[in-house]
């Protein structure tokens, strides 16, 4: 494996709530770092100013129309890409591999419960053009299994965590993959497998990004 490609690789994790994204992001980052790579992990909504507003909305501390939420996600994403201090594009240019927990397809799946999908595509068109993923890992988990995990592991649920909502989110993921998936290089991983097996399947998908850019 190459110690550092000229430009870092941009790897995105997608999946419904409860699919294990955060755990697998952490595991992948640790494994890449053990190979001598510079790695930055991040997530959306971000911890920055716009993302912090979104997090208050998603946890019920503030209220907003679904169209407003979708627009805030788009704004947070553009800031996440372009900000001169913490922007992902700058990190990638400096040779850092960036692993992001949620990105474009989360907006397509989650922000379209009551807003038109085509409008959400348009909201995110600039981000999709500016920074497509080099690889998108979709942790594929049935919504009923996801709800079981959420109920076992959480003391509270957020704005989108109900079985009916997660089923709709899952279905819209599939639609968006069909319509917008090609540039983002989608790979599905069965998230019902045990944690170690999921990690190994992810590693098999990630390794070619570096060996082909050596």
N, C-alpha and C positions, 0 to 999 in steps of 0.2 A: 504493500500500500504506500502511495506517495505521502511524504511528510507534509506537503502543503501544495495544493493546486494553485495556479496563478490567481484565480478568483475562487472564493469560497463557494461551497455548494449550499443551495437553499432547499431544505427538507421540511415538509409540512406534515403534521399529523391531523387527521380529521376523524370524526366519529361522533355518535350521539353520546349524551351524558352517561357515565357509567362504563364506557368502553375501555378505560384503562390508559388513556392517552398520556396523562401526566407521568405515570410510572414508566411507560415505554420511552417517552422523551428523555427522562433522566437516565435510564439504562443505556440508551443509544449514545447520549452525550458522553457518558463515562467510558464507554467502549472506544469511541472515536478519539477521546483525549488520551487513552492508553496507547493509541497508535501514533501519538505525537502531533495530532491535529489541534489547531486552535478552534474552539467550539463556543458558540454563544447560544443559550436557550432563551426563548421568549414565548409570549402567549398573547392572544387577543380575546377579549378586550385587554388593552395594555394596562400597565400600572401608572401611565402618564396622565396628563390632565384630562383629556377627552375620555380615555378609558376608565378613569376613576368615576366620572359621571355615569358612564354605562354600568359600572359595577354597582353603584348605588341604586340604579333603576332595576337591575336584574335581581337584586336582593330585597326589593320592595321598600327601600328607604325613600325613593322618589318615584314619581309616576310620569309616564310619557306615552304618547301615541306610538303605535307600531311603526309608522312611517318615520317618525322622529328618531326612534331607536335605530332603524335601518340607516338613516342618514348619519347618525353619530358613529355607527360602526364603520361606515365608509370614510368618514373624516379621520377617525382614530387610525384606520389602516394606512391612509396616505401619510399621516404624520409618522407612523411607525416605519414606513419605507424611507421617507425623505428627510427626516429631521437631521440637522447637521451634527448633533451630538450623539444621538442614540439610534439613528436610522439604520435599518437593516441593509439598505443598498450600500452605504458607506462601509459597514462591517464586511460585507461580501467583497467589496473592492479591495479591502486590505488583507484578503486571504482567509478570513474567518468563515468557518462553516456555521450557518445559522439554522437552528431547529426551532420551528414555530408550532406551538400548540394552538390550532385553529387559524384559518386564514379565509380565503375567498369563499370556499364552499360552505363554510359555516354561515356566512351571510345568506348565500343562496338557499340554504336549508332552513335556517332558523328565522330569518327576517321576512319570510314570505308566508307566514301563517295567515295574515290578513292584508298583505300588500302584494301587488303583482310581481311575479318572478322577473318578467322582462324589465320592469322598472329597477329592480334591485341589480340586475345585470348592468344596466346603464349607469347606476350609481357607482359601481365598482369597475367600470371599464378602464379607467385610467390606471388603477392599481393592477388590474390584470395585464395590461400592456407593459407597465413599468417594471413589474417584478413577478413573472410567472415562476412557479416552483420548478426546481430541477427534479423533484420527486415528491409525490403526495401519497402518504400511507393512510388508507382508510381502514380503521379498526372496525370490522363488520360484526355487529352484535344485535341480535333480535331485541326490539324494544321491551318485550316482557322480561327478558333476562336483565336488561339494563335497569329496569325499575326495581327488580329484586335486589340488585347490587346497591342501588341508591338508598333504598329503604333500610338495608342492613348497615350501611357505612356512613350515613349522614344523619345529623341531628335536625337539619332543616333542608328544605328543597328550594330551588330558585324558580325564576319566572317561567322556565320552559320544562320543568320536571314533573310531568304527569304522563301516564301511559298513552292517552289519546294524542297529546302533543308530540311525544317522542315518536309515535308511529307516523304522524304527519311529517315530522322532520326527516325521519328515515326515508320515507317515500320521495320527499323533495330532493334529498341527496341523490337518489337514483336518477331522478329526472335531470338534475344539474350535471351529473356525471355523463349522461348520455348527450347532453347538449353542449357542454363546455369542458369536458374532461380531457380531450386530446392534448392540449398544450401543457396540462398540469401533470401528465404521466402518472395516472392513478394506479395504485397497486392495492388490492384488497387483501387483508389479513383476517383470518378467522379469530375473532377476539374471544371465542368460547374456549379456545385451547388454553392450557396452563401457561402461566406467565413466562416461563423459560422458553417454551416452544414458540410463543409469539415473538419473543425477543430474537430468537434464531432466524425466524422467517423474515423479520424486519432486516436483520443483518445481511441476509442473502440478497435482499433488494437494494440495500444501500451500498454494499461493497463495490459494485460496478461503477458507481459514480466516480470513485477515486482511482480505481485501476485503469479505467479508460482515459483518465486525465493525467496520468503519471508523466 
